[in-house]
């Protein structure tokens, strides 16, 4: 019988907590704690990357010597087994895997660079294939659905870098950049699951930019604001994810501790506000499960995860359960066992 398992990156404890999620009973149960190799020093976050085939989970510790380690996922139980890894050139705020689990890509906020490392059987191996400088505070790196292009939102540079990506060599070749409003702070970028649109959450003004995506180019279509009317003070938008069917989009903000809800027009990609819900304090990372039934939010400040039911018709979120996890939870990845 298939089970839904969530992996939570707990940076301060340098471990991965495995959570059994019941999307029918809407319950959470911790089933394992897996240590991650690295120095015994707390870090602000610990990025994770799931392989496209859901067989390997990779971590990146943001403290010298910056280890990146891969864990095999047992397809029946979800248990993690350490496989090995390598050292990254600096602290990575974000990592991602490419098609075929052939390469690990990383973006460094602290060092303003991106890197590409070859993977052997899903394990990052050896020295980087390539390391390139970026504008200030690179915060994400992902490839588009075709795997031919890579994108890097740079929070301090107010720009989204575009690269042609060679899937065989793992090399990135610079293309023209996409400028973002000054002071917006582009942070995380996601593509629609099956439509030619991309969505970027901007940390410093809590907006979401909608782009049309065609042959690697991004054309701006819309800007919407996450925060409720009247919200004031410091802003720290964080993460963004669509539902698997692409009908709804969610984004988190860490000062008001909310997740905003958006309906997506399937023809135009444009967003319509559907309100927001309170969530765990410090929602740096969250994820929607592969079936689109639940959303799990990690509270970086509360040291808990919160489970929400997703209304299939409206996209509305209803809080159902919460569970204590390791300290500084900041990243969520899902699998369904076989």
Steps between C-alpha positions, in 0.01 A plus 500: 500500500639837396592744776572872489830600662642848552867571561574808712842666499577600862806722465589569862495129585660412163258221434208395281173415676280251313127558554219261413212709367149357487305712249172330595514512880708822472759386754878530532740248655877522521651169391875572475779747570796475262826682583667699224883505481667830573649726767321514839403863452145634455422653163225733382358246255582170333380469143375170361448376146285204393607304195246502215432127551453546880775247574772731642481792744797739517589753771731804507639623834564876512813483716863421412605271344153516331423129454239378253377150578263260324261254665333207327125481559355155555202500257288278727570648845643844426801424724815702424847349452810715467677449168782755505567844365749776433585855607335809355697816418303707755177515702203421276160653577340279232583178317316308229545183297484485120331245274630147541651602835812582301603829660459698821453875457555743787445872564701679768343803672811569709758471222284615205577208273347195336655161457444175309629164626485164327301223670586131475199280578340808653797582725679836449857403426833679476573864432246731334465479125451875502473791745382841379466838674155661519356834606450541874322228702412219259212320672371222272598297197263279301466370147183546295276203411697437179829477689664728242510819705588596859387802700652676801307768693755737661344673797756779533539557128125524422547275201422147384798353317437273203735226383500245225560167672693214341346186646794286393786709640311684773635834377310830516530763225380852577205646312337842541368580848144578611491826696273526805379817673764666718463388859272204421754235593424199273540184710338174379374413151259221404357387168138403444472118486362477148463853362749758364509722809743574782450663840762683706449601864682819594626507858535873566162629377293179542385494140466221246597561140331295228693425180420337170769245416593420141823349366688613810372858494295648786247776421342686792121472518388604850608607848285424807556580868494228766437696818157586641381860471647716773798274574806706594854444623780274383427263212654157440317298236646153467370207296258432214338183360216414260265206541585203273203579274612864471161642606625665820817665626621560856768733640629559854604812693702478822419823684121470490529117504249442223455291189323685220265312268466572128279360226677459166328575169594196288495696175695810603690391812374809683432487875187587696518541876316244712606632841764380743528281808717519814769235517799390708734783605779556249363309199827489305408178321187305414385250240185362338474122487507320161121444502420862585298406808717654774754774564768462768664814637824510700516762775862609525421696819241263652699176444176335389344401170137578423269292280228661287224336298465643149147551370506354148235743379613830650862448602411604856728378779367357827739436789476137616804402706841610624803308623823589680811427292871582525614856551496745210290302250530678167444266205233240413506223240230235437497147363231235462627148574419211270 
